[in-house]
Amino acid sequence: MDQKKILVVDDEPQILKVVDARLHKEGYTVVTAADGEQALKNFAEQVPDLVVLDLMLPKLDGFEVCREIRKTSTVPIIILSAKGDEVDKIVGFQMGVDDYLTKPFSPSELALRIKAVLRRTAGREAQHEQETTAVTCGELYIDRQKRVVKVRGVPVELTAKEFEFLWLLATHPEYVFTREQLLYQIWESDYTGDLNNVTVLVSRLREKIEQDPANPVYIKTVWGVGYKLGGITA
């Protein structure tokens, strides 16, 4: 089983120290941040499997960090907060937070919550992968089981990475993936290569599947963010 990476965001050094130690003991890789801006930077660079997020942060508060993450990712988020106000919890869950733990908290309880959330989200992803074997996007057809891609009924030869890139976008049509996330997903979790590899792959793929690569219909650029697949019909 691969080692999960957890991003822990809190402006209290002692909390970061205690949580870091506990999660390392549980076998997780831990990345920390002490303010909202650093949290978003670390999120883009490290692509964690789960985020533990304090609400009261310098520079950007936890809600703003959560809002920015949700623009591009469905990564599980557990909120940590000294606030016990029910309104905060309601707002958090409406923004797509997976769990909510009020300070003071037990590091052991947090570890159990993390394990439960990861198990739950892994189950959803596995079910989605089993159910989805083919996607149609306009005149583009992708069959994962047969590893077949067709454009206007004509088969297109793709490399393994080109296929994985296209399948990832096709099965998450409502999300915009950053280049960092795509690098992590396509070139393995520990890859630390050049982001230009993503740009080159996109260019090659557009040449193969787009009628006019300069004006793509399928692999859409979202300026300042990343890429998404447009026009999913089934």
C-alpha positions in Angstrom: 0.0 0.0 0.0 1.4 3.4 -1.0 2.3 5.9 1.7 -0.3 8.6 1.9 0.8 12.2 2.1 -1.0 14.6 4.5 -0.8 18.4 4.4 -1.3 19.8 7.9 -2.1 23.6 8.1 -2.0 25.4 11.5 -0.4 28.6 12.8 0.4 27.0 16.2 3.9 25.4 16.1 3.1 23.1 19.0 0.0 21.7 17.2 2.1 21.2 14.0 4.8 19.4 16.0 2.4 17.1 17.9 0.3 16.2 14.8 3.4 15.7 12.7 4.8 13.2 15.2 1.5 11.3 15.5 0.9 11.0 11.8 4.5 10.0 11.1 3.9 7.2 13.7 0.9 6.2 11.7 3.0 5.8 8.6 2.0 9.0 6.8 4.3 11.4 5.0 3.5 14.8 6.5 3.9 18.3 4.9 3.1 21.4 7.1 2.2 25.0 6.6 1.7 27.8 9.1 -0.4 30.2 7.0 -3.0 30.2 4.2 -0.6 31.3 1.4 2.0 28.6 2.3 -0.8 26.1 2.5 -1.8 26.7 -1.1 1.8 26.7 -2.3 2.5 23.4 -0.6 -0.8 21.9 -1.9 0.2 22.7 -5.5 3.7 21.5 -5.1 3.2 18.4 -2.9 -0.3 17.2 -4.1 -1.3 15.6 -0.8 -3.9 12.8 -0.4 -5.6 14.7 2.5 -5.6 18.1 4.0 -5.9 18.9 7.7 -6.9 22.6 7.8 -7.2 25.1 10.6 -9.7 27.9 10.1 -8.0 30.8 11.9 -4.9 31.3 9.8 -2.7 34.3 8.9 -2.8 35.8 5.4 -5.7 33.6 4.1 -8.1 32.0 6.5 -9.1 28.3 6.3 -12.3 28.9 4.4 -10.5 30.8 1.6 -7.9 28.1 1.4 -10.6 25.5 1.2 -12.4 27.5 -1.5 -9.2 27.7 -3.6 -8.5 24.0 -3.3 -12.0 23.1 -4.3 -11.6 25.0 -7.6 -9.3 22.3 -8.8 -9.4 19.3 -6.5 -11.7 16.9 -4.6 -9.0 16.0 -2.1 -10.4 15.1 1.3 -10.3 18.0 3.8 -10.6 17.8 7.6 -11.2 21.1 9.3 -9.5 21.9 12.7 -10.8 24.9 14.6 -11.1 26.4 18.0 -14.6 27.5 16.9 -17.4 25.2 17.9 -20.1 27.4 16.2 -22.6 25.3 14.2 -22.7 27.9 11.5 -19.0 27.4 10.7 -19.6 23.7 10.5 -22.5 24.2 8.1 -20.5 26.5 5.9 -17.5 24.1 5.9 -19.6 21.1 4.8 -21.3 23.2 2.1 -17.9 24.0 0.8 -17.0 20.3 0.5 -15.3 19.6 3.8 -15.2 15.9 4.7 -14.9 16.1 8.5 -14.7 18.7 11.3 -12.7 18.5 14.5 -13.0 21.1 17.2 -9.9 22.2 19.3 -8.7 21.1 21.7 -8.5 17.6 20.1 -6.8 14.3 20.6 -4.0 13.5 18.0 -5.2 9.9 18.3 -8.7 10.9 17.3 -7.4 13.0 14.4 -5.5 9.9 13.2 -8.6 7.8 13.4 -10.6 10.5 11.5 -8.0 10.6 8.8 -8.0 6.9 8.4 -11.8 6.8 8.1 -12.0 9.6 5.6 -9.2 8.1 3.4 -11.0 4.7 3.5 -14.3 6.3 2.6 -13.0 8.4 -0.3 -10.9 5.4 -1.6 -14.1 3.4 -1.7 -15.9 6.1 -3.8 -12.9 6.3 -6.2 -12.7 2.5 -6.6 -16.5 2.3 -7.3 -16.2 5.1 -9.8 -13.3 3.4 -11.6 -15.3 0.1 -11.8 -18.4 1.7 -13.1 -16.7 3.9 -15.7 -15.0 2.0 -18.6 -15.8 4.3 -21.6 -16.4 8.0 -22.1 -17.7 9.9 -25.1 -16.8 13.6 -25.5 -18.3 15.0 -28.7 -16.6 13.0 -31.5 -14.0 11.7 -29.1 -14.4 8.2 -27.7 -12.2 6.7 -25.0 -12.4 3.0 -23.8 -10.2 2.3 -20.9 -10.7 -1.4 -20.8 -9.7 -1.9 -24.4 -7.2 1.1 -24.3 -8.9 2.5 -27.5 -9.3 6.1 -28.4 -11.2 7.2 -31.5 -11.8 10.6 -33.1 -14.8 10.7 -35.5 -14.7 6.9 -35.5 -11.0 6.7 -36.5 -8.6 5.0 -34.0 -5.8 7.2 -32.7 -2.5 5.8 -31.4 -1.5 7.2 -28.0 1.4 6.6 -25.8 0.7 5.2 -22.3 1.1 8.6 -20.6 -1.0 10.3 -23.3 -3.8 7.8 -22.7 -3.6 8.2 -18.9 -3.6 12.0 -19.1 -6.7 11.9 -21.4 -8.5 9.3 -19.2 -7.8 11.3 -16.0 -9.4 14.5 -17.6 -12.3 12.6 -19.1 -13.3 10.9 -15.9 -13.1 14.3 -13.9 -14.8 16.6 -16.4 -15.9 19.2 -13.9 -12.4 19.7 -12.4 -9.5 21.8 -13.6 -6.2 20.0 -13.0 -3.1 22.1 -12.3 0.2 21.1 -14.1 1.6 20.1 -10.7 -1.3 17.7 -10.1 -1.0 16.3 -13.6 2.7 15.8 -13.2 2.1 13.9 -9.9 -0.7 11.8 -11.4 1.0 10.9 -14.7 4.6 10.7 -13.8 4.2 8.9 -10.5 4.0 10.4 -7.0 7.7 10.9 -6.4 8.5 12.5 -9.7 10.1 15.9 -9.4 10.6 16.7 -13.1 10.0 19.8 -15.2 6.4 21.1 -15.5 7.1 21.6 -19.2 6.7 17.9 -19.6 3.0 18.4 -19.1 2.9 21.3 -21.6 4.7 19.1 -24.2 2.4 16.2 -23.6 -0.7 18.4 -24.0 0.8 19.7 -27.3 1.4 16.2 -28.6 -2.0 15.0 -27.6 -3.8 18.0 -29.2 -2.0 17.2 -32.5 -3.5 13.7 -32.4 -7.1 14.4 -31.3 -7.9 18.0 -32.1 -9.2 19.0 -35.6 -7.5 22.4 -35.0 -4.8 22.1 -32.3 -4.5 25.9 -32.1 -8.2 26.1 -31.1 -8.7 22.9 -29.0 -12.2 21.6 -28.3 -11.3 18.7 -26.0 -8.2 19.6 -24.0 -9.0 23.1 -22.8 -6.6 25.5 -21.1 -7.9 27.3 -18.1 -5.5 30.2 -18.0 -3.6 30.6 -14.7 -4.8 27.3 -13.4 -4.3 24.3 -15.7 -6.3 22.0 -18.0 -9.7 20.3 -18.3 -11.6 18.2 -20.8 -14.5 20.0 -22.5 -17.7 18.8 -24.0 -18.5 15.6 -22.2 -21.7 14.2 -23.5 -21.9 10.7 -22.0 
